[in-house]
Amino acid sequence: MNKEEQSPNNEEMVEAFRNLLLLHGHLPDKHGDHNTLRRFLKMRDFDLEKSKEAFLNYMKWRVDYKVDLISQKFKFEEYGEVKKHYPHGFHKVDKTGRPIYIERLGMTDLNAFLKATTIERYVNYHIKEQEKTMSLRYPACSIASDKHVSSTTTILDVSGVGMSNFSKPARSLFMEIQKIDSNYYPETLHRLFVVNASSGFRMLWLALKTFLDARTLAKVQVLGPNYLGELLEAIEPSNLPTFLGGNCTCSDHGGCLFSDEGPWNDPGIKEKIEEPSTIEDAHSETMDKVSENAPANQKESLGKVMITMEKYAALKTAVKDSQKRIEMLEISLHETKKVLIGLAEIIEAIQPNQPITKCKPV
């Protein structure tokens, strides 16, 4: 984590956000972990209400789009054919331990790509890959580098790409992927290198950048053909494919972009990730590392956060009990309402001017 992420104030904001969602009954059992909540807070500059709205939209999208089902069941049989016409993939890690994602846009054959698959199926494949990155690639990189990893270093090779490449199908695909990544997987881009940018691409970039927010644009570096020095500052040559000036070929896997090479394929690391654990345990371990060398005032703030974490389980139980009581009360009120309505009908049935017959005395 960087210094901003380690800030006790930001840690306290995450706990405040967690409690806000909890008290309103919006904290899910899944996808409500510490790191996810922090990403949505950062997405909205730590504004609690705006972050809550973005998070609830995310959870609704997961249900509406059946994201869990896509992650578990979707099969992208055309994977190999699509990769031939749209070379892309994850490949090893940068110097900070983050996964590297690469696309060779200049080699994309859009017509052949659309014969091999559809935009809808590719979007489902993209979602499945994003879910894999969140649940496997980032945790594996965190274990391998012994520090928290939650973002990706991306390289786009745009050699030969210009305005003519931005056809209607290309725009549709770009817009859909951009919407998903920015709204539902925010703050997962660490840095974006755009390499081999020609004057034609720079014209296209003027149009593309209007779809990106300021936070994303600040992470983008557009480079011409003399890009290697910049890449080597961030990535070891052994982790960079030869087509980008590095030393790696992944010949055993049919090429670097077919390999998906990285710590996430290490059997020992995968076993650790699959071990049963709780969100609170993982967060406690991170907090211990952060606070190890922290000044006294920061340790005090971090201690308050940990106390909040300890109260979390009890608070969650109390809220659930309250919700059950409210449900029972609503049922009781509903039954009472039915009785009152029935009583009102009886009263209305009585004629107020109807003479009352008196019984004669015997």
Secondary structure, DSSP 8 states (H G I E B T S, - for coil): --HHHH-HHHHHHHHHHHHHHHHTT---SSS--HHHHHHHHHHTTT-HHHHHHHHHHHHHHHHHTTHHHHHHH---TTHHHHHHHS-EEEEEE-TTS-EEEEEEGGG--HHHHHHH--HHHHHHHHHHHHHHIIIIIHHHHHHHHTS----EEEEEE-TT--GGG--HHHHHHHHHHHHHHHHHSTT-EEEEEEES--HHHHHHHHHHGGGS-HHHHTTEEE--S--HHHHHHHS-GGGSBGGGTSSB--GGGTSHHHH--SGGG-HHHHHHHHS---HHHHHHHHHHHHHTT--HHHHHHHHHHHHHHHHHHHHHHHHHHHHHHHHHHHHHHHHHHHHHHHHHHHHHHS-TT---------
